[in-house]
Amino acid sequence: MHYHGYVWTGAKQRFDEEALRRPPHPDPPSADGRPELTQRYREVKTEFPVVDLPPLETAYWLIKPRELVRGTWGQPREAAEWLGERLAEYALRFVSDSGREGAYIASLVKSASDRLGWGGDVSHGFYLERPSFLSLAVVCCSSNRAMPGLECPLR
């Protein structure tokens, strides 16, 4: 097992485009349905795998373009340390004062290491100066516990 890290920052308004953050339904709309639904389905089916927006389900990062991987580690502790470094890097921009505290960041790193150690994924989101948002994720690969059928993006 190994771990991939992902970072996304951007406008909160873009982050809120939930249709592009979830995979399309496995069944397309019926041919005799409303044309706007068919068009939206096609758009989501085409864009979801390639758009850089964080997916609603963390494991789906694995189907995103390999260029979005910000790091790869063989040990949970290494991946959690990377997460801690990113948290420290952005902490001064957090809207919440409590998110800037070293003890809080340390607790997130410990929790991430524990979760990654048993094969879970880690995902955190923080409001930055308005209207920005930060999404950080570390995803288990080979295989992912939540979605074992997803392949490693770096193969």
C-alpha positions, 0 to 999 in steps of 0.5 A: 500500500502507498499514499498520494497527497492532493491539494486544491485551493480556489474560490469557494464558489467554484468549490461549491459546484457539486455536480462536477465533484461527484461522478455521474450516475451510472445510468444516463437519463432516458433518451426521451427525457429533458434535453437539458438533463441529457446535456448536463449528464454528458458534461459531468461525465466528460468533466468529472474525471479531469476537473481539478475540483476535490471529489465529494468522495475522497477515493475518487481523487484516484481517477483524477489526472496524475498531474494532480498528485502532489506527493507519494509515500510508502508509509502512513507517517510520511504522508501524515507529515506531508499533511502537517507541512501543508497545514502549517503552510496555509495556517496563517490564511485560515479564517478560524483562529483555532485552526492556526493552533499548533496543538490542533494541527498536531492532532490532525497529523496524529489522527491522519497517521492513525487513519492511514495506518489502517487503510483509511483516507484523510480529507480536510477542508478549511476556509481561507481569506474570503472567498477562498477554500483549501482542500487537502487529501491523502488517499490510500492506493493499491488498493483503496479500502473504500473503493478497491476497484480504482486503479493507481493514477501513477501506473 
